[in-house]
Amino acid sequence: VKEGAIMNMTEVPEMMGAEHILMNRAADKKIFDDVVKMMYDYDAYFARYGEKAADNPTQGNKAGGLTTLEEKSLGCIQKGGHCAVMEVLEYGDRATKNGFILISGPGNDLAGVSGQIAAGAVLTIFTTGRGTPCGFAGPTFRLSSNTALATRKANWIDYDAGRLLTAKTPEEVEALNKELYDAIMATVNGEYRTRTEENGYYIMGALKDGVTL
């Protein structure tokens, strides 16, 4: 974002319970109102079908230690950094502003990332702890949050971020941060091909009638 890029984030059900953090980062009153509307609209979408957003955490999430949707939401929002929210899009809309933007979309990986690509994303940086194997419709830089997964699924994972857990000093953390940044920039500049590109593995999903968590 500091270098003028557009970075988008979706998974509205995984913002619920922590949405006030995003509202406080709105660039202006209109963006604030747009974030509020996005949250209310998604809540109403669930209600129309008699579903609850609190049902979003998966079996894998619970096995990993999450107990509530709010805990999951705090983690989801953390992945978006600390930039101001510059725009809020409906599912299928195209981004018109640089900076950090939000897209109304589900927590479902295929449908959510497809909405991000429709908005203009040319690279997906996908964090996984359990090993979600989706390829998505564009280049996917898959980041493992633990080394065990990166070791088991070496042909899927582009970067092992689990090493941050064993870093002993601030200098080690900073070096790993720079390594990740450089790896992503090498991907953006075409110097590195992601595993999904090498494997020729691409998938597209879309919102369907009924609830997509």
MDTraj code that builds the backbone (N, CA, C; nanometers):
import mdtraj as md
import numpy as np

residues = "VAL LYS GLU GLY ALA ILE MET ASN MET THR GLU VAL PRO GLU MET MET GLY ALA GLU HIS ILE LEU MET ASN ARG ALA ALA ASP LYS LYS ILE PHE ASP ASP VAL VAL LYS MET MET TYR ASP TYR ASP ALA TYR PHE ALA ARG TYR GLY GLU LYS ALA ALA ASP ASN PRO THR GLN GLY ASN LYS ALA GLY GLY LEU THR THR LEU GLU GLU LYS SER LEU GLY CYS ILE GLN LYS GLY GLY HIS CYS ALA VAL MET GLU VAL LEU GLU TYR GLY ASP ARG ALA THR LYS ASN GLY PHE ILE LEU ILE SER GLY PRO GLY ASN ASP LEU ALA GLY VAL SER GLY GLN ILE ALA ALA GLY ALA VAL LEU THR ILE PHE THR THR GLY ARG GLY THR PRO CYS GLY PHE ALA GLY PRO THR PHE ARG LEU SER SER ASN THR ALA LEU ALA THR ARG LYS ALA ASN TRP ILE ASP TYR ASP ALA GLY ARG LEU LEU THR ALA LYS THR PRO GLU GLU VAL GLU ALA LEU ASN LYS GLU LEU TYR ASP ALA ILE MET ALA THR VAL ASN GLY GLU TYR ARG THR ARG THR GLU GLU ASN GLY TYR TYR ILE MET GLY ALA LEU LYS ASP GLY VAL THR LEU".split()
xyz = np.array([
    [0.0838, -0.1201, 0.0000],
    [0.0000, 0.0000, 0.0000],
    [0.0877, 0.1258, 0.0000],
    [0.1980, 0.1233, 0.0773],
    [0.2886, 0.2384, 0.0825],
    [0.3472, 0.2689, -0.0546],
    [0.3569, 0.1679, -0.1395],
    [0.4159, 0.1853, -0.2723],
    [0.3102, 0.2089, -0.3800],
    [0.1852, 0.2329, -0.3368],
    [0.0808, 0.2698, -0.4312],
    [-0.0065, 0.1568, -0.4803],
    [0.0075, 0.0387, -0.4203],
    [-0.0702, -0.0771, -0.4647],
    [-0.2117, -0.0752, -0.4074],
    [-0.2968, -0.1583, -0.4665],
    [-0.4293, -0.1852, -0.4111],
    [-0.4213, -0.3189, -0.3383],
    [-0.4685, -0.3236, -0.2162],
    [-0.4733, -0.4493, -0.1403],
    [-0.6161, -0.4678, -0.0915],
    [-0.6786, -0.5777, -0.1315],
    [-0.8171, -0.5959, -0.0894],
    [-0.8320, -0.7147, 0.0053],
    [-0.9378, -0.7112, 0.0840],
    [-0.9674, -0.8178, 0.1793],
    [-1.1177, -0.8416, 0.1811],
    [-1.1570, -0.9688, 0.1985],
    [-1.2991, -1.0031, 0.2064],
    [-1.3214, -1.0938, 0.3279],
    [-1.4191, -1.1827, 0.3210],
    [-1.4595, -1.2706, 0.4318],
    [-1.5351, -1.1918, 0.5386],
    [-1.6461, -1.1318, 0.4997],
    [-1.7250, -1.0512, 0.5927],
    [-1.7693, -1.1290, 0.7167],
    [-1.8125, -1.2563, 0.7052],
    [-1.8500, -1.3282, 0.8267],
    [-1.7344, -1.3394, 0.9258],
    [-1.6103, -1.3291, 0.8747],
    [-1.4942, -1.3397, 0.9617],
    [-1.4416, -1.2014, 1.0025],
    [-1.5281, -1.1024, 0.9871],
    [-1.5032, -0.9690, 1.0436],
    [-1.6032, -0.9420, 1.1562],
    [-1.7117, -1.0192, 1.1584],
    [-1.8200, -0.9951, 1.2534],
    [-1.7726, -1.0158, 1.3975],
    [-1.8072, -0.9185, 1.4809],
    [-1.7641, -0.9224, 1.6193],
    [-1.6398, -0.8394, 1.6425],
    [-1.5709, -0.8036, 1.5317],
    [-1.4516, -0.7190, 1.5424],
    [-1.4560, -0.6064, 1.4394],
    [-1.5738, -0.5861, 1.3817],
    [-1.5869, -0.4899, 1.2723],
    [-1.5587, -0.3461, 1.3157],
    [-1.5722, -0.3177, 1.4471],
    [-1.5460, -0.1820, 1.4953],
    [-1.4021, -0.1379, 1.4657],
    [-1.3104, -0.2358, 1.4582],
    [-1.1704, -0.2040, 1.4268],
    [-1.1604, -0.1470, 1.2856],
    [-1.2325, -0.2095, 1.1916],
    [-1.2312, -0.1615, 1.0531],
    [-1.3052, -0.0284, 1.0409],
    [-1.4150, -0.0138, 1.1154],
    [-1.4888, 0.1129, 1.1116],
    [-1.4007, 0.2283, 1.1583],
    [-1.3208, 0.2031, 1.2599],
    [-1.2325, 0.3080, 1.3132],
    [-1.1198, 0.3435, 1.2165],
    [-1.0984, 0.2579, 1.1165],
    [-0.9932, 0.2847, 1.0186],
    [-1.0479, 0.3437, 0.8883],
    [-1.1764, 0.3720, 0.8840],
    [-1.2374, 0.4285, 0.7630],
    [-1.1755, 0.5638, 0.7314],
    [-1.1472, 0.5871, 0.6032],
    [-1.0812, 0.7113, 0.5606],
    [-1.1703, 0.8336, 0.5796],
    [-1.3028, 0.8159, 0.5726],
    [-1.3937, 0.9289, 0.5920],
    [-1.5307, 0.8759, 0.6347],
    [-1.6248, 0.9662, 0.6545],
    [-1.7579, 0.9294, 0.7043],
    [-1.8302, 0.8374, 0.6066],
    [-1.8169, 0.8626, 0.4766],
    [-1.8846, 0.7776, 0.3791],
    [-1.8324, 0.6342, 0.3870],
    [-1.7009, 0.6191, 0.3954],
    [-1.6431, 0.4848, 0.4039],
    [-1.6886, 0.4170, 0.5326],
    [-1.6941, 0.4931, 0.6416],
    [-1.7446, 0.4394, 0.7687],
    [-1.8854, 0.3845, 0.7499],
    [-1.9724, 0.4638, 0.6872],
    [-2.1111, 0.4207, 0.6645],
    [-2.1164, 0.2988, 0.5724],
    [-2.0260, 0.2930, 0.4749],
    [-2.0217, 0.1787, 0.3830],
    [-1.9821, 0.0500, 0.4565],
    [-1.8881, 0.0606, 0.5505],
    [-1.8487, -0.0570, 0.6296],
    [-1.9666, -0.1039, 0.7145],
    [-2.0351, -0.0086, 0.7786],
    [-2.1523, -0.0429, 0.8602],
    [-2.2579, -0.1122, 0.7747],
    [-2.2861, -0.0579, 0.6568],
    [-2.3858, -0.1167, 0.5664],
    [-2.3452, -0.2576, 0.5241],
    [-2.2173, -0.2766, 0.4908],
    [-2.1700, -0.4088, 0.4505],
    [-2.1962, -0.5119, 0.5606],
    [-2.1697, -0.4743, 0.6857],
    [-2.1894, -0.5671, 0.7972],
    [-2.3383, -0.5971, 0.8188],
    [-2.4223, -0.4923, 0.8172],
    [-2.5659, -0.5118, 0.8367],
    [-2.6271, -0.5940, 0.7231],
    [-2.5841, -0.5656, 0.5990],
    [-2.6379, -0.6385, 0.4842],
    [-2.6042, -0.7873, 0.4930],
    [-2.4833, -0.8184, 0.5369],
    [-2.4445, -0.9598, 0.5452],
    [-2.5197, -1.0295, 0.6587],
    [-2.5408, -0.9578, 0.7682],
    [-2.6180, -1.0132, 0.8792],
    [-2.7609, -1.0423, 0.8346],
    [-2.8198, -0.9504, 0.7566],
    [-2.9562, -0.9687, 0.7049],
    [-2.9614, -1.0852, 0.6064],
    [-2.8546, -1.1020, 0.5279],
    [-2.8451, -1.2138, 0.4330],
    [-2.8544, -1.3473, 0.5063],
    [-2.7820, -1.3604, 0.6168],
    [-2.7905, -1.4818, 0.6979],
    [-2.9306, -1.5007, 0.7535],
    [-2.9862, -1.3918, 0.8063],
    [-3.1171, -1.3993, 0.8721],
    [-3.2256, -1.4448, 0.7758],
    [-3.2160, -1.4034, 0.6482],
    [-3.3179, -1.4424, 0.5499],
    [-3.3271, -1.5942, 0.5349],
    [-3.2173, -1.6622, 0.5590],
    [-3.2140, -1.8071, 0.5427],
    [-3.2091, -1.8804, 0.6768],
    [-3.2328, -1.8072, 0.7856],
    [-3.2372, -1.8693, 0.9174],
    [-3.1022, -1.9203, 0.9659],
    [-2.9948, -1.8598, 0.9174],
    [-2.8606, -1.9015, 0.9574],
    [-2.7968, -1.7973, 1.0493],
    [-2.6922, -1.8396, 1.1196],
    [-2.6214, -1.7502, 1.2105],
    [-2.4744, -1.7434, 1.1707],
    [-2.4184, -1.6227, 1.1718],
    [-2.2765, -1.6058, 1.1391],
    [-2.1882, -1.6784, 1.2389],
    [-2.2377, -1.6956, 1.3603],
    [-2.1592, -1.7624, 1.4646],
    [-2.1265, -1.9069, 1.4291],
    [-2.1963, -1.9623, 1.3278],
    [-2.1696, -2.1001, 1.2859],
    [-2.0482, -2.1089, 1.1937],
    [-1.9847, -1.9947, 1.1645],
    [-1.8753, -1.9919, 1.0674],
    [-1.7528, -2.0741, 1.1063],
    [-1.7034, -2.0682, 1.2302],
    [-1.5822, -2.1454, 1.2604],
    [-1.5973, -2.2925, 1.2228],
    [-1.4986, -2.3458, 1.1511],
    [-1.5046, -2.4828, 1.1023],
    [-1.4521, -2.5813, 1.2063],
    [-1.4651, -2.7099, 1.1749],
    [-1.4117, -2.8127, 1.2644],
    [-1.2615, -2.7947, 1.2831],
    [-1.1927, -2.7589, 1.1727],
    [-1.0487, -2.7371, 1.1806],
    [-1.0146, -2.6172, 1.2679],
    [-1.0964, -2.5106, 1.2569],
    [-1.0746, -2.3925, 1.3415],
    [-1.0836, -2.4302, 1.4893],
    [-1.1857, -2.5101, 1.5217],
    [-1.2077, -2.5474, 1.6612],
    [-1.0979, -2.6400, 1.7117],
    [-1.0552, -2.7312, 1.6246],
    [-0.9458, -2.8213, 1.6637],
    [-0.8175, -2.7430, 1.6875],
    [-0.8035, -2.6293, 1.6175],
    [-0.6857, -2.5456, 1.6329],
    [-0.6910, -2.4539, 1.7539],
    [-0.8062, -2.4496, 1.8235],
    [-0.8139, -2.3732, 1.9476],
    [-0.9118, -2.2587, 1.9492],
    [-0.9765, -2.2256, 1.8349],
    [-1.0735, -2.1165, 1.8347],
    [-1.2025, -2.1602, 1.9038],
    [-1.2600, -2.0699, 1.9823],
    [-1.3842, -2.1034, 2.0521],
    [-1.5026, -2.0190, 2.0068],
    [-1.4767, -1.9009, 1.9472],
    [-1.5854, -1.8124, 1.9064],
    [-1.5563, -1.7495, 1.7705],
    [-1.6616, -1.7003, 1.7071],
    [-1.6458, -1.6266, 1.5814],
    [-1.5625, -1.5008, 1.6037],
    [-1.5810, -1.4365, 1.7196],
    [-1.5078, -1.3128, 1.7474],
    [-1.3565, -1.3365, 1.7471],
    [-1.3133, -1.4491, 1.8011],
    [-1.1700, -1.4819, 1.7996],
    [-1.1198, -1.4975, 1.6564],
    [-1.2002, -1.5660, 1.5750],
    [-1.1624, -1.5848, 1.4350],
    [-1.1582, -1.4502, 1.3625],
    [-1.2541, -1.3629, 1.3913],
    [-1.2611, -1.2325, 1.3263],
    [-1.1393, -1.1466, 1.3589],
    [-1.0953, -1.1514, 1.4827],
    [-0.9773, -1.0736, 1.5210],
    [-0.8557, -1.1183, 1.4415],
    [-0.8433, -1.2482, 1.4167],
    [-0.7326, -1.2999, 1.3368],
    [-0.7444, -1.2593, 1.1914],
    [-0.8663, -1.2643, 1.1388],
    [-0.8910, -1.2259, 0.9991],
    [-0.8524, -1.0802, 0.9764],
    [-0.8954, -0.9927, 1.0657],
    [-0.8689, -0.8508, 1.0503],
    [-0.7199, -0.8203, 1.0643],
    [-0.6510, -0.8953, 1.1500],
    [-0.5062, -0.8756, 1.1664],
    [-0.4327, -0.8922, 1.0337],
    [-0.4811, -0.9835, 0.9492],
    [-0.4141, -1.0092, 0.8217],
    [-0.4234, -0.8897, 0.7276],
    [-0.5105, -0.7948, 0.7579],
    [-0.5264, -0.6771, 0.6729],
    [-0.4365, -0.5617, 0.7109],
    [-0.3489, -0.5807, 0.8088],
    [-0.2574, -0.4744, 0.8473],
    [-0.3261, -0.3617, 0.9219],
    [-0.2763, -0.2389, 0.9022],
    [-0.3249, -0.1254, 0.9815],
    [-0.3604, -0.0034, 0.8959],
    [-0.3682, -0.0210, 0.7642],
    [-0.3948, 0.0932, 0.6752],
    [-0.5397, 0.1409, 0.6864],
    [-0.5614, 0.2635, 0.6436],
    [-0.6967, 0.3186, 0.6358],
    [-0.7770, 0.2443, 0.5298],
    [-0.9069, 0.2265, 0.5551],
    [-0.9972, 0.1657, 0.4564],
    [-1.0376, 0.2745, 0.3574],
    [-1.0068, 0.2517, 0.2282],
    [-1.0284, 0.3549, 0.1263],
    [-1.1538, 0.3337, 0.0429],
    [-1.2070, 0.2086, 0.0433],
    [-1.3233, 0.1796, -0.0413],
    [-1.3884, 0.0512, 0.0075],
    [-1.5205, 0.0413, -0.0100],
    [-1.5955, -0.0798, 0.0224],
    [-1.6734, -0.1213, -0.1020],
    [-1.6535, -0.2447, -0.1483],
    [-1.7141, -0.2909, -0.2728],
    [-1.8184, -0.3996, -0.2486],
    [-1.9181, -0.4022, -0.3361],
    [-2.0095, -0.5156, -0.3413],
    [-1.9405, -0.6313, -0.4129],
    [-1.9891, -0.7523, -0.3910],
    [-1.9328, -0.8702, -0.4577],
    [-1.9453, -0.8541, -0.6091],
    [-1.8335, -0.8669, -0.6799],
    [-1.8331, -0.8542, -0.8248],
    [-1.7953, -0.7163, -0.8756],
    [-1.7892, -0.6165, -0.7832],
    [-1.7510, -0.4811, -0.8244],
    [-1.6000, -0.4714, -0.8450],
    [-1.5585, -0.3704, -0.9222],
    [-1.4177, -0.3467, -0.9540],
    [-1.3631, -0.2339, -0.8667],
    [-1.2422, -0.2496, -0.8174],
    [-1.1792, -0.1458, -0.7355],
    [-1.1543, -0.0198, -0.8173],
    [-1.1747, 0.0960, -0.7549],
    [-1.1521, 0.2233, -0.8241],
    [-1.0499, 0.3107, -0.7522],
    [-1.0064, 0.2695, -0.6313],
    [-0.9126, 0.3498, -0.5537],
    [-0.7909, 0.2675, -0.5138],
    [-0.6777, 0.3320, -0.5016],
    [-0.5591, 0.2668, -0.4486],
    [-0.5693, 0.2547, -0.2967],
    [-0.4895, 0.1662, -0.2394],
    [-0.4894, 0.1501, -0.0950],
    [-0.5631, 0.0253, -0.0523],
    [-0.6030, 0.0223, 0.0747],
    [-0.6678, -0.0939, 0.1355],
    [-0.8186, -0.0844, 0.1159],
    [-0.8780, -0.1869, 0.0552],
    [-1.0223, -0.1858, 0.0315],
    [-1.0858, -0.3144, 0.0833],
    [-1.2134, -0.3070, 0.1155],
    [-1.2901, -0.4218, 0.1628],
    [-1.3906, -0.4634, 0.0561],
    [-1.4128, -0.5945, 0.0455],
    [-1.5087, -0.6481, -0.0506],
    [-1.6116, -0.7311, 0.0247],
    [-1.7372, -0.7096, -0.0034],
    [-1.8422, -0.7910, 0.0562],
    [-1.8371, -0.9302, -0.0056],
    [-1.8029, -1.0283, 0.0752],
    [-1.7917, -1.1651, 0.0249],
    [-1.7896, -1.2638, 0.1396],
    [-1.8002, -1.3931, 0.1089],
    [-1.8104, -1.4954, 0.2125],
    [-1.6755, -1.5385, 0.2676],
    [-1.6797, -1.6190, 0.3734],
    [-1.5586, -1.6798, 0.4256],
    [-1.5143, -1.7972, 0.3405],
    [-1.6057, -1.8532, 0.2629],
    [-1.5725, -1.9635, 0.1726],
    [-1.4580, -1.9222, 0.0801],
    [-1.3515, -2.0020, 0.0793],
    [-1.2296, -1.9627, 0.0080],
    [-1.2519, -1.9396, -0.1409],
    [-1.3150, -2.0362, -0.2084],
    [-1.3302, -2.0260, -0.3541],
    [-1.4141, -1.9056, -0.3949],
    [-1.5303, -1.8897, -0.3329],
    [-1.6187, -1.7793, -0.3694],
    [-1.5583, -1.6451, -0.3279],
    [-1.4960, -1.6402, -0.2109],
    [-1.4385, -1.5159, -0.1619],
    [-1.3235, -1.4667, -0.2477],
    [-1.2269, -1.5551, -0.2758],
    [-1.1105, -1.5146, -0.3544],
    [-1.1507, -1.4820, -0.4982],
    [-1.2493, -1.5531, -0.5525],
    [-1.2971, -1.5198, -0.6870],
    [-1.3507, -1.3772, -0.6909],
    [-1.4175, -1.3336, -0.5827],
    [-1.4654, -1.1957, -0.5740],
    [-1.3506, -1.0960, -0.5671],
    [-1.2429, -1.1347, -0.5001],
    [-1.1254, -1.0466, -0.4926],
    [-1.0587, -1.0328, -0.6293],
    [-1.0524, -1.1432, -0.7029],
    [-0.9941, -1.1389, -0.8374],
    [-1.0827, -1.0556, -0.9306],
    [-1.2152, -1.0690, -0.9155],
    [-1.3074, -0.9887, -0.9964],
    [-1.2876, -0.8396, -0.9693],
    [-1.2458, -0.8075, -0.8467],
    [-1.2231, -0.6666, -0.8108],
    [-1.0926, -0.6131, -0.8688],
    [-1.0086, -0.7045, -0.9217],
    [-0.8856, -0.6602, -0.9868],
    [-0.7581, -0.7199, -0.9313],
    [-0.7675, -0.8075, -0.8311],
    [-0.6474, -0.8653, -0.7706],
    [-0.5715, -0.9507, -0.8726],
    [-0.4405, -0.9291, -0.8825],
    [-0.3571, -1.0071, -0.9739],
    [-0.2720, -1.1090, -0.8988],
    [-0.2715, -1.1011, -0.7666],
    [-0.2005, -1.1988, -0.6838],
    [-0.2769, -1.2172, -0.5539],
    [-0.2997, -1.3428, -0.5165],
    [-0.3622, -1.3744, -0.3886],
    [-0.2551, -1.4233, -0.2936],
    [-0.2436, -1.3567, -0.1779],
    [-0.1550, -1.4050, -0.0716],
    [-0.2447, -1.4775, 0.0278],
    [-0.2326, -1.6100, 0.0297],
    [-0.3295, -1.6933, 0.1016],
    [-0.2618, -1.7588, 0.2217],
    [-0.3066, -1.7200, 0.3405],
    [-0.2533, -1.7771, 0.4635],
    [-0.3326, -1.9011, 0.5012],
    [-0.2623, -2.0098, 0.5323],
    [-0.3312, -2.1322, 0.5730],
    [-0.2554, -2.2017, 0.6860],
    [-0.3309, -2.2554, 0.7786],
    [-0.2714, -2.3312, 0.8880],
    [-0.3018, -2.4789, 0.8766],
    [-0.4142, -2.5095, 0.8100],
    [-0.4584, -2.6487, 0.7971],
    [-0.4233, -2.7088, 0.6610],
    [-0.3950, -2.6232, 0.5624],
    [-0.3524, -2.6752, 0.4335],
    [-0.4557, -2.6698, 0.3240],
    [-0.5470, -2.5713, 0.3263],
    [-0.6473, -2.5573, 0.2202],
    [-0.5799, -2.5635, 0.0829],
    [-0.6208, -2.6563, -0.0041],
    [-0.5474, -2.6789, -0.1294],
    [-0.5979, -2.6011, -0.2507],
    [-0.6948, -2.5114, -0.2332],
    [-0.7536, -2.4434, -0.3492],
    [-0.6481, -2.3728, -0.4333],
    [-0.6684, -2.3721, -0.5651],
    [-0.5762, -2.3056, -0.6555],
    [-0.6190, -2.1636, -0.6898],
    [-0.7497, -2.1382, -0.6938],
    [-0.8078, -2.0084, -0.7294],
    [-0.7834, -1.9737, -0.8764],
    [-0.8398, -1.8620, -0.9192],
    [-0.8412, -1.8304, -1.0618],
    [-0.7196, -1.7513, -1.1075],
    [-0.6340, -1.7139, -1.0159],
    [-0.5129, -1.6400, -1.0501],
    [-0.3973, -1.6876, -0.9649],
    [-0.2759, -1.6354, -0.9865],
    [-0.1594, -1.6765, -0.9080],
    [-0.1852, -1.6660, -0.7586],
    [-0.1487, -1.7697, -0.6853],
    [-0.1744, -1.7761, -0.5419],
    [-0.0447, -1.8033, -0.4672],
    [-0.0007, -1.7072, -0.3887],
    [0.1178, -1.7220, -0.3043],
    [0.0699, -1.7772, -0.1713],
    [0.0956, -1.9059, -0.1497],
    [0.0400, -1.9734, -0.0315],
    [0.1402, -1.9692, 0.0835],
    [0.0960, -1.9090, 0.1920],
    [0.1805, -1.8862, 0.3085],
    [0.1363, -1.9784, 0.4213],
    [0.2264, -2.0645, 0.4683],
    [0.1953, -2.1575, 0.5764],
    [0.2220, -2.0921, 0.7109],
    [0.1254, -2.0994, 0.8022],
    [0.1433, -2.0382, 0.9335],
    [0.2189, -2.1289, 1.0300],
    [0.2523, -2.2502, 0.9851],
    [0.3318, -2.3398, 1.0700],
    [0.4251, -2.4243, 0.9840],
    [0.5394, -2.4591, 1.0411],
    [0.6429, -2.5298, 0.9661],
    [0.6034, -2.6737, 0.9363],
    [0.5255, -2.7362, 1.0239],
    [0.4836, -2.8751, 1.0016],
    [0.4077, -2.8879, 0.8703],
    [0.3172, -2.7934, 0.8440],
    [0.2414, -2.7957, 0.7192],
    [0.3331, -2.7703, 0.6002],
    [0.4231, -2.6731, 0.6136],
    [0.5141, -2.6412, 0.5041],
    [0.6012, -2.7612, 0.4679],
    [0.6360, -2.8405, 0.5668],
    [0.7183, -2.9596, 0.5434],
    [0.6377, -3.0695, 0.4752],
    [0.5150, -3.0925, 0.5221],
    [0.4300, -3.1981, 0.4659],
    [0.3827, -3.1655, 0.3251],
    [0.3555, -3.0378, 0.2996],
    [0.2960, -2.9955, 0.1723],
    [0.3903, -2.9030, 0.0955],
    [0.5138, -2.9440, 0.0826],
    [0.6152, -2.8587, 0.0196],
    [0.5795, -2.8224, -0.1243],
    [0.5020, -2.9083, -0.1906],
    [0.4644, -2.8793, -0.3303],
    [0.3454, -2.7833, -0.3395],
    [0.2869, -2.7447, -0.2231],
    [0.1763, -2.6492, -0.2207],
    [0.2176, -2.5128, -0.1673],
    [0.3148, -2.5127, -0.0743],
    [0.3457, -2.3939, 0.0056],
    [0.4595, -2.3128, -0.0557],
    [0.4386, -2.1804, -0.0644],
    [0.5399, -2.0910, -0.1199],
    [0.6286, -2.0288, -0.0121],
    [0.5767, -2.0182, 0.1099],
    [0.6557, -1.9555, 0.2158],
    [0.6166, -2.0134, 0.3515],
    [0.7177, -2.0499, 0.4309],
    [0.6965, -2.1038, 0.5653],
    [0.7080, -1.9915, 0.6675],
    [0.5939, -1.9386, 0.7097],
    [0.5932, -1.8320, 0.8100],
    [0.5994, -1.8882, 0.9515],
    [0.5940, -2.0210, 0.9645],
    [0.6040, -2.0830, 1.0961],
    [0.7361, -2.0537, 1.1641],
    [0.8360, -2.0164, 1.0857],
    [0.9668, -1.9856, 1.1427],
    [0.9624, -1.8642, 1.2353],
    [0.8609, -1.7801, 1.2181],
    [0.8465, -1.6652, 1.3081],
    [0.8240, -1.7100, 1.4523],
    [0.7628, -1.8282, 1.4678],
    [0.7329, -1.8780, 1.6022],
    [0.8585, -1.9194, 1.6772],
    [0.9648, -1.9495, 1.6038],
    [1.0889, -1.9923, 1.6694],
    [1.1966, -1.8833, 1.6674],
    [1.1648, -1.7674, 1.6100],
    [1.2603, -1.6563, 1.6085],
    [1.2862, -1.6097, 1.7514],
    [1.4121, -1.5878, 1.7835],
    [1.4499, -1.5553, 1.9214],
    [1.4723, -1.4060, 1.9447],
    [1.5008, -1.3319, 1.8404],
    [1.5334, -1.1905, 1.8569],
    [1.4542, -1.1035, 1.7599],
    [1.4396, -0.9739, 1.7908],
    [1.3727, -0.8822, 1.6970],
    [1.4424, -0.8796, 1.5613],
    [1.5743, -0.8969, 1.5616],
    [1.6492, -0.8962, 1.4363],
    [1.6096, -1.0147, 1.3482],
    [1.5871, -1.1308, 1.4099],
    [1.5445, -1.2484, 1.3344],
    [1.4055, -1.2259, 1.2745],
    [1.3170, -1.1660, 1.3530],
    [1.1814, -1.1375, 1.3047],
    [1.1872, -1.0406, 1.1873],
    [1.2670, -0.9365, 1.2001],
    [1.2800, -0.8374, 1.0941],
    [1.3360, -0.8999, 0.9667],
    [1.4331, -0.9907, 0.9825],
    [1.4920, -1.0569, 0.8663],
    [1.3886, -1.1436, 0.7947],
    [1.3036, -1.2117, 0.8719],
    [1.1994, -1.2949, 0.8120],
    [1.0938, -1.2079, 0.7447],
    [1.0605, -1.0947, 0.8063],
    [0.9657, -1.0016, 0.7439],
    [1.0170, -0.9554, 0.6080],
    [1.1453, -0.9203, 0.6022],
    [1.2056, -0.8742, 0.4774],
    [1.2094, -0.9871, 0.3744],
    [1.2385, -1.1075, 0.4214],
    [1.2423, -1.2228, 0.3311],
    [1.1061, -1.2453, 0.2663],
    [1.0004, -1.2351, 0.3471],
    [0.8646, -1.2527, 0.2940],
    [0.8296, -1.1409, 0.1968],
    [0.8595, -1.0176, 0.2351],
    [0.8317, -0.9030, 0.1465],
    [0.9029, -0.9216, 0.0123],
    [1.0309, -0.9591, 0.0178],
    [1.1094, -0.9771, -0.1049],
    [1.0523, -1.0906, -0.1897],
    [1.0053, -1.1969, -0.1246],
    [0.9492, -1.3107, -0.1979],
    [0.8206, -1.2706, -0.2702],
    [0.7375, -1.1899, -0.2039],
    [0.6129, -1.1443, -0.2661],
    [0.6436, -1.0492, -0.3819],
    [0.7408, -0.9593, -0.3623],
    [0.7772, -0.8674, -0.4702],
    [0.8365, -0.9422, -0.5895],
    [0.9132, -1.0490, -0.5624],
    [0.9680, -1.1300, -0.6714],
    [0.8553, -1.1962, -0.7495],
    [0.7483, -1.2348, -0.6796],
    [0.6319, -1.2941, -0.7460],
    [0.5605, -1.1902, -0.8314],
    [0.5391, -1.0709, -0.7740],
    [0.4729, -0.9621, -0.8462],
    [0.5503, -0.9264, -0.9738],
    [0.6835, -0.9295, -0.9654],
    [0.7681, -0.8898, -1.0777],
    [0.7967, -1.0043, -1.1754],
    [0.7355, -1.1204, -1.1527],
    [0.7516, -1.2317, -1.2451],
    [0.8820, -1.3080, -1.2307],
    [0.9563, -1.2836, -1.1226],
    [1.0828, -1.3538, -1.1002],
    [1.0625, -1.4869, -1.0296],
    [0.9454, -1.5052, -0.9707],
    [0.9122, -1.6298, -0.9012],
    [0.7729, -1.6730, -0.9430],
    [0.7580, -1.7991, -0.9782],
    [0.6275, -1.8553, -1.0111],
    [0.5749, -1.9330, -0.8919],
    [0.4508, -1.9034, -0.8543],
    [0.3920, -1.9704, -0.7386],
    [0.3706, -2.1184, -0.7666],
    [0.3528, -2.1943, -0.6583],
    [0.3293, -2.3388, -0.6721],
    [0.2036, -2.3659, -0.7546],
    [0.1002, -2.2830, -0.7348],
    [-0.0233, -2.3066, -0.8113],
    [-0.0001, -2.2867, -0.9602],
    [0.0855, -2.1900, -0.9957],
    [0.1191, -2.1694, -1.1369],
    [0.2001, -2.2863, -1.1908],
    [0.2988, -2.3297, -1.1117],
    [0.3821, -2.4417, -1.1543],
    [0.2986, -2.5686, -1.1724],
    [0.1994, -2.5861, -1.0844],
    [0.1141, -2.7052, -1.0901],
    [-0.0007, -2.6907, -1.1898],
    [-0.0201, -2.5679, -1.2419],
    [-0.1302, -2.5445, -1.3352],
    [-0.2650, -2.5691, -1.2721],
    [-0.2776, -2.5291, -1.1441],
    [-0.3976, -2.5623, -1.0666],
    [-0.4805, -2.4369, -1.0421],
    [-0.5904, -2.4213, -1.1162],
    [-0.6750, -2.3029, -1.1067],
    [-0.8207, -2.3439, -1.0857],
    [-0.8880, -2.2747, -0.9942],
    [-1.0297, -2.3030, -0.9658],
    [-1.1025, -2.1698, -0.9472],
    [-1.2296, -2.1671, -0.9852],
    [-1.3111, -2.0475, -0.9653],
    [-1.4389, -2.0879, -0.8922],
    [-1.4866, -2.0023, -0.8041],
    [-1.6129, -2.0260, -0.7344],
    [-1.6971, -1.9000, -0.7370],
    [-1.8237, -1.9120, -0.7039],
    [-1.9113, -1.7943, -0.7018],
    [-2.0171, -1.8122, -0.5945],
    [-2.0729, -1.7013, -0.5493],
    [-2.1826, -1.7084, -0.4541],
    [-2.3016, -1.7799, -0.5157],
    [-2.3649, -1.8658, -0.4393],
    [-2.4803, -1.9387, -0.4898],
    [-2.6056, -1.8971, -0.4120],
    [-2.7207, -1.9413, -0.4583],
    [-2.8448, -1.9127, -0.3891],
    [-2.8429, -1.9818, -0.2532],
    [-2.8804, -1.9083, -0.1485],
    [-2.8693, -1.9631, -0.0132],
    [-2.7453, -1.9079, 0.0536],
    [-2.7165, -1.9566, 0.1736],
    [-2.6068, -1.8991, 0.2517],
    [-2.4734, -1.9640, 0.2181],
    [-2.3741, -1.8810, 0.1921],
    [-2.2351, -1.9246, 0.1819],
    [-2.1612, -1.8604, 0.2976],
    [-2.1222, -1.9396, 0.3953],
    [-2.0544, -1.8853, 0.5121],
    [-1.9145, -1.8373, 0.4764],
])
top = md.Topology()
chain = top.add_chain()
for i, resn in enumerate(residues, 1):
    res = top.add_residue(resn, chain, resSeq=i)
    for name in ("N", "CA", "C"):
        top.add_atom(name, md.element.get_by_symbol(name[0]), res)
traj = md.Trajectory(xyz[None], top)
